[in-house]
Amino acid sequence: MKGTRASIRYAKATLAFAQEAQAAQQVADDFKSLVHLLSTDKELHSAIENRMLPATRKEAILKELLPKASEQTLRFFALLAENNRMELLIPACEGYLDLYAEHKGEVKATVTSAFRLTPELEEKVLVEARKLSDKKAILENIIDPSIIGGYILKIGDMQYDASIAHQLKSIKTRLTKTNSI
């Protein structure tokens, strides 16, 4: 799980609070929407990261962004603003999503490929993911043309690199070490 100790503490506390209120899924949906918004809108992201903008103003912006947010999500925003810890917003949300997925018996599998995966390829990657983890894998596809072809599958701290770029790098290393073909 990524993030600082403080962001992980906020994530754990929010998950416990949301589970107690039977709203863990709704908070997860709110956080997914927020993380998506902040990752796609650079201006919004820089406004939230701006240290000159008061925490109460950031809280108001977040409430406007998610008008149908759950009470637990709004209380999370208020807590961060109250403690002047808005810089932990994104890592705490991502930490919450990781913890919630773990609670549900899921694991995030990041697949980096040169192009968007077709349903058939997704199924093949899921087969590989099942070999690496006993939990249900939720695929996230990242497109990176620099890997040329193949894919890189990352689950937690494990990585399976079946990319063409990796294979070419291996060949280059072997050739330079042996100085022959």
N, C-alpha and C positions, 0 to 999 in steps of 0.2 A: 504494500500500500504506500502510495506516495503522500508527501505532505510532512509538515512539521509535527512535533509532539502535540502542540497546542491544537492544530487543526484536527488531528486524530481524536483528541479528547472531545472537541466540539462535535465531531461526527458521531462518536460513540454515545455521547449524552443526548444528542438529537434523536438518534435511533431508539434509544431506550424510552425517551419521552414520547416519540411517535408511536412506538409499539404499545405503550401503556394506554394511549388514546385511540388505539385501533386505526391509526392513520399513516402507518409506515409506507404503504404503497402510494398514497396520495402525495406524501412528502417526496418520495423518490421520483414521482412524475414531475413535481414542481422543480426539483433540482435538475432533472434531465433537461427540462425546457430551459432553465436558466443557464446551465453550462453550454447548451447549444447556442443560445442567444449571444452569450459572451464570447464564444469561440468564433462566431460568424460575423459579429459586428465589432470592428476594431475600435470605433469611436466610443461605443458603449463600454467596451473592455477598458479602454484607457481612462474613462471617466470614473469607473469603479476603482481602478488602481491609483488614481490621482490622490496623493497625500494632502493636497491643498483643499480638496473638497471635504466639507464636514461629514462625519459619519451619519448624522441625522438626515442630511440631504441624500446621501447614498441609499439609506434605508427607504426614503420616499421614492427614489427612482426605482428601486427593486419592487416596491409595492405597486407602482404604476405598470411595471413590466409584467407582473403576474397578478392581475386583478382578481383572479379566481383561486389564488393560492390558499392552501389550508391554514387554519389557525396556528398549527405547529410550525409551519414554514415562516409565517409572519413573526411568530415569537422568536424563532431562530435569528431572523434579520434584526429584530429589536435587541436581542442579546448581544450580537456582534456590534451593533451601533452603540449600545450602552457601555460596553467594555472597550470601545474604540479599537476593535480588532477586525475591521472590514477587510483588511488585507488577507485574512484567512478564509474569505468567502468561497473562492473557487476550490482551494485544496480541501476545505471542510466538506463542501458539496460532493466532490469526487470521492473523498474518503467515505462519506455516508453511502454513496451509491455502491462502492466496493463492499462495504460491510453488509449492506442490505442484500446484495447479490449472494454473498457468502452465507448469510443467514438462510436464504432460500435454497441453498445447495447449488448455486450457479457460480461459474467462473467466467471472467471476460477473456476471450481469446482474440488477440489482435492479429489480423492477417494483413501483411503488407505485400502488395502485388503491383505489377506494372500496369494493370488495367482492372476494371470492376469485375468481380467474380460472377460467373454465371451460376444458376442454381445447382447445376451438376458439379461444378468445381467447388462450390460451398460444401456440398455433401462429402466430397473427397477430403476436404480440409477438416471437416467435422470428424471424419473417421480417424485422421491423424491426431486431432485434439483429444479424442477419447482414449488414445493410446498414452497420452501424456498426463491426463487427469481423469479421475473417477467422477468428477462433478459434471453437471450439464454445462456445456460450453455455449456461450452467447458470442457470436462472431461480430467483430467490428472490422470492416475492410478499409484499409488506408491505401491510397494509390500513390506509388512512388516510381516513376518511370526509370529512375537511375538503377533499379535492380535488374533491368532489361527483360527478364522473364522469370518464371517460377514464382515462389512466394517465401515469405518469412513468417512463421507462426510463433507467436509469443503468448505464453500462458503463465502468468505470475512471473517467477524468476527463471523459467525455462524458455529456451528458444530453439526452434528447429529451422535452420536456414537451408532452404532448397532453391535459392535464387541463382540465376545465371551469373550475376556479378560475383557472388561468393565462389562459385566454381571456377570462374576465370581468375580470380585472385589466388585461389589454391594452386592452379596450374602455373601461374606466374611465379609464385613462391617456390614451387618445386623446381622450376626451370632455373631460377636464379641461384638456388642452393647447389644444384648438381652441375650447372653450366652446360647442360646438354639436353637434347630432346628425348 
